[in-house]
Amino acid sequence: MLAVDAQGKLDTLVPQREGALQRVAPIADGFLVTRSWGPDWWVEQYDAHGTLLRRLTLPEHGITIDGIASEYGQDHALITYDGWTLPSRWVDVDAKTGGLHDVFEVKPAADYSKVEMHRIDGVSKDGTRIPVTVLAMRGVTPNGQRPTILYSYGGYDLPVSPHFIGARLAWLEHGGVFAFANIRGGNEDGQDWHAQGQKLHKQNVFDDFHAAALALFDARWTDRKHLGILGASNGGLLMGASLVQHPDDYRAVVAMVGIYNVIRHETNFANGPYNVSEFGTVNDPAQFKATLAYSPLQNVKLHTNYPAVLMTTGANDPRVAPWQSRKFTAALQNATSSDQPILLLTRMNAGHGVGAPFSQRVGDMAIMLTFFAHELGLAAK
């Protein structure tokens, strides 16, 4: 972290240390720093000279720091965070002592106290360690065939971080498993982690996700007959690339509002050019070659045993054209040699899902869980 004086001179205020810097907020005569490393998030307090005073005593694992409300010269700040089993809560931090006390918390509508968190690691094709968080109810142990949903995103500098699982509790209560992979393309481990998953390096994202799936197999949480994968938007692209690259390793796929013809996204859609910073431009020969190699639509193969697939799109999506999902669905339906369903749900009064009404979010969750329950054999209770 650098400090800039009135003359523009730069000085190192906080040298590089463990944890990716996510945000900085003023407090008293110093500042608070939010850091992350993989799925773990924490807050450190520094004085005005960049000396570390303390790490705040927030939960060590399983939370995300959502925001800090503070002001220079004030001895108190508000920190908001949530976690896998914790809805949003606010705590007050005292800059003089580092003490915390609860100010506000959302009361959960169900009992999340029996949800347990497990950590495993995958190893990607280039040797990179990929953290995977596994959530299951207490007493649910690996048996090699647990119905399991693996989620990730892998792009745009956005982390996969611990956020309240909400209605996903129903999946766990029926004996299922939910897993979250910290793959490259996000910023969980800093800007290099993002850069290693964009443009010419986008294939790393798909390799990382596959490594997470293999880690679930190796740890005997599930097998190829009981693993479902889930992603939306850039995560929808992740789903498309994953199912065409490794169709035998996934039993079911839910891909929401994804980009599947990456070659045409830049030139055939108004929002396309704004994604060049992430995907690169197809006008560059090297980037075109790299993009063509992973673009899902161009890599669908005839007479392939594709898994069950459910895709969703919004007819009024301003970020990703609905024709992306329509063409990819049609290509898979034409090419598959399996008897598994390949379905497309189009919401006529919806867009990309940002700011979707409560009823739509509930509906999406219900459809997703029902599809996976049917395809992965989740036991009914």
ROLO-861379 format. One line per 4 residues: number of its first residue (from 0); for each residue x, y, z of C-alpha. Coordinates in steps of 0.1 Angstrom, whole numbers, plus 5000, padded with zeros to 4 digits. Example, Ala and Ser with C-alpha at 12.3 -4.5 7.8 and 13.67 -1.06 7.14 Angstrom:
<rs>
0) 5123:4955:5078; 5137:4989:5071
</rs>
This chain:
<rs>
0) 5000:5000:5000; 5014:5034:4990; 5010:5068:5005; 5009:5100:4983
4) 5019:5134:4997; 5008:5168:4984; 5037:5169:4960; 5028:5135:4945
8) 5057:5117:4962; 5050:5080:4968; 5061:5061:4999; 5054:5025:5009
12) 5030:5027:5038; 5022:4990:5042; 5045:4965:5026; 5032:4934:5008
16) 5020:4909:5034; 4997:4879:5036; 4963:4884:5022; 4949:4903:4991
20) 4939:4938:4999; 4902:4943:4993; 4894:4977:5007; 4907:5005:5030
24) 4887:5026:5054; 4897:5055:5077; 4894:5053:5115; 4907:5076:5142
28) 4941:5087:5129; 4948:5054:5110; 4929:5030:5089; 4913:4996:5086
32) 4923:4971:5058; 4900:4943:5046; 4920:4913:5033; 4912:4879:5019
36) 4931:4847:5010; 4910:4821:4993; 4878:4817:5012; 4890:4835:5044
40) 4884:4872:5051; 4896:4895:5079; 4901:4931:5090; 4934:4946:5102
44) 4938:4980:5120; 4968:5002:5113; 4980:5035:5127; 4988:5066:5106
48) 5023:5054:5100; 5013:5020:5086; 5021:5000:5118; 4999:4970:5123
52) 4980:4975:5156; 4958:4944:5156; 4937:4919:5136; 4901:4924:5147
56) 4885:4895:5165; 4859:4886:5139; 4851:4849:5131; 4883:4834:5116
60) 4866:4814:5089; 4834:4813:5069; 4826:4850:5066; 4829:4879:5041
64) 4834:4915:5050; 4807:4933:5031; 4815:4969:5040; 4829:4994:5065
68) 4812:5027:5075; 4838:5050:5091; 4854:5085:5091; 4888:5099:5097
72) 4892:5112:5133; 4863:5091:5146; 4871:5064:5171; 4843:5041:5161
76) 4834:5024:5128; 4807:5000:5117; 4816:4967:5099; 4790:4946:5082
80) 4797:4909:5074; 4778:4877:5067; 4788:4841:5063; 4777:4807:5052
84) 4755:4803:5082; 4752:4839:5093; 4728:4865:5078; 4740:4901:5077
88) 4751:4916:5109; 4767:4949:5119; 4794:4953:5146; 4809:4985:5162
92) 4847:4986:5164; 4864:5007:5190; 4897:5021:5175; 4913:5025:5209
96) 4909:4989:5221; 4899:4970:5190; 4868:4958:5209; 4837:4948:5190
100) 4801:4947:5200; 4770:4937:5180; 4748:4966:5167; 4723:4948:5145
104) 4718:4913:5131; 4693:4896:5108; 4676:4867:5126; 4676:4836:5104
108) 4643:4819:5097; 4657:4784:5102; 4683:4766:5122; 4718:4768:5106
112) 4737:4756:5136; 4741:4721:5123; 4758:4731:5091; 4795:4721:5091
116) 4822:4735:5069; 4850:4713:5054; 4881:4724:5034; 4897:4704:5007
120) 4922:4714:4979; 4922:4707:4942; 4954:4709:4921; 4949:4725:4887
124) 4967:4714:4855; 4996:4738:4861; 5000:4728:4898; 4980:4757:4913
128) 4962:4749:4945; 4925:4755:4943; 4906:4758:4977; 4872:4742:4979
132) 4848:4748:5007; 4823:4719:5013; 4791:4725:5033; 4771:4696:5048
136) 4749:4689:5078; 4766:4675:5109; 4768:4638:5106; 4769:4638:5068
140) 4802:4623:5059; 4819:4614:5026; 4805:4581:5012; 4815:4585:4975
144) 4780:4593:4962; 4765:4623:4980; 4743:4644:4957; 4766:4675:4954
148) 4764:4709:4937; 4797:4726:4929; 4795:4764:4923; 4821:4789:4911
152) 4824:4821:4890; 4860:4828:4878; 4860:4862:4863; 4859:4900:4864
156) 4879:4903:4896; 4849:4891:4916; 4856:4866:4945; 4836:4836:4955
160) 4833:4844:4991; 4813:4831:5021; 4778:4844:5018; 4747:4833:5036
164) 4733:4801:5021; 4697:4809:5028; 4673:4785:5011; 4702:4762:5001
168) 4698:4748:5036; 4670:4726:5023; 4695:4708:5000; 4718:4701:5030
172) 4689:4690:5052; 4680:4663:5027; 4716:4649:5028; 4730:4669:4999
176) 4763:4687:4998; 4772:4722:4985; 4807:4731:4974; 4823:4764:4965
180) 4856:4766:4945; 4880:4796:4946; 4892:4795:4911; 4913:4820:4892
184) 4896:4850:4875; 4884:4863:4908; 4905:4883:4932; 4904:4861:4963
188) 4942:4859:4962; 4949:4893:4947; 4953:4908:4912; 4976:4881:4900
192) 4949:4856:4907; 4925:4876:4885; 4951:4881:4857; 4958:4844:4856
196) 4922:4838:4846; 4916:4864:4820; 4923:4870:4783; 4949:4845:4770
200) 4948:4827:4804; 4911:4820:4805; 4916:4783:4801; 4931:4783:4837
204) 4896:4791:4850; 4881:4759:4834; 4911:4738:4845; 4907:4751:4881
208) 4871:4742:4882; 4877:4707:4869; 4904:4703:4896; 4878:4713:4922
212) 4855:4686:4909; 4883:4660:4909; 4891:4670:4945; 4855:4662:4955
216) 4858:4628:4939; 4892:4621:4956; 4878:4631:4990; 4849:4608:4983
220) 4822:4634:4988; 4806:4624:4955; 4812:4607:4922; 4805:4614:4885
224) 4769:4601:4888; 4760:4625:4916; 4779:4657:4908; 4760:4688:4896
228) 4776:4721:4886; 4762:4756:4888; 4771:4790:4875; 4756:4823:4862
232) 4767:4850:4838; 4805:4845:4836; 4798:4814:4856; 4774:4804:4829
236) 4804:4805:4805; 4822:4784:4830; 4794:4759:4829; 4794:4758:4791
240) 4831:4753:4788; 4831:4727:4816; 4804:4705:4801; 4819:4705:4766
244) 4854:4699:4779; 4846:4672:4804; 4811:4659:4796; 4816:4626:4814
248) 4826:4642:4848; 4793:4659:4855; 4758:4644:4859; 4738:4677:4857
252) 4745:4713:4848; 4725:4745:4856; 4739:4774:4836; 4722:4808:4840
256) 4724:4838:4816; 4758:4827:4803; 4780:4836:4773; 4784:4806:4751
260) 4795:4820:4718; 4824:4841:4731; 4837:4847:4695; 4805:4867:4686
264) 4799:4884:4720; 4822:4913:4713; 4808:4922:4678; 4772:4910:4679
268) 4759:4926:4710; 4759:4962:4723; 4774:4952:4757; 4801:4930:4741
272) 4829:4956:4736; 4828:4964:4773; 4840:4928:4780; 4872:4931:4760
276) 4891:4940:4792; 4882:4906:4806; 4881:4883:4775; 4904:4902:4752
280) 4895:4911:4716; 4890:4886:4688; 4906:4911:4665; 4940:4900:4680
284) 4950:4867:4662; 4965:4852:4694; 4934:4860:4714; 4911:4848:4688
288) 4928:4814:4687; 4927:4812:4725; 4891:4822:4727; 4881:4798:4699
292) 4897:4769:4718; 4873:4773:4748; 4842:4790:4734; 4815:4765:4743
296) 4793:4767:4712; 4822:4762:4688; 4833:4731:4708; 4801:4711:4709
300) 4808:4677:4694; 4783:4655:4676; 4774:4621:4691; 4787:4630:4726
304) 4771:4618:4758; 4763:4652:4773; 4749:4655:4809; 4715:4668:4818
308) 4714:4706:4813; 4691:4734:4824; 4699:4768:4810; 4680:4800:4819
312) 4680:4834:4801; 4660:4866:4803; 4644:4880:4771; 4654:4916:4782
316) 4690:4909:4793; 4711:4939:4787; 4744:4922:4796; 4742:4889:4778
320) 4721:4884:4747; 4694:4857:4751; 4704:4842:4717; 4736:4829:4734
324) 4715:4805:4755; 4692:4796:4727; 4719:4787:4702; 4739:4767:4727
328) 4708:4748:4739; 4699:4739:4703; 4735:4728:4695; 4736:4705:4726
332) 4702:4691:4718; 4713:4683:4682; 4747:4668:4693; 4739:4648:4724
336) 4738:4610:4722; 4725:4606:4757; 4689:4605:4769; 4694:4633:4794
340) 4672:4664:4791; 4687:4696:4777; 4663:4724:4786; 4661:4762:4783
344) 4639:4784:4805; 4633:4819:4791; 4618:4845:4814; 4600:4870:4791
348) 4599:4897:4818; 4634:4893:4831; 4669:4905:4824; 4703:4894:4837
352) 4690:4889:4872; 4705:4920:4888; 4679:4935:4911; 4654:4907:4903
356) 4622:4908:4924; 4619:4884:4953; 4594:4862:4935; 4619:4856:4906
360) 4647:4848:4930; 4626:4823:4949; 4615:4808:4916; 4650:4805:4903
364) 4662:4788:4935; 4633:4764:4935; 4638:4754:4898; 4675:4750:4903
368) 4672:4728:4934; 4643:4708:4920; 4663:4701:4888; 4694:4690:4907
372) 4673:4669:4932; 4657:4650:4903; 4689:4645:4883; 4713:4637:4912
376) 4689:4615:4932; 4685:4636:4963; 4665:4616:4988; 4630:4630:4996
380) 4619:4634:5032
</rs>
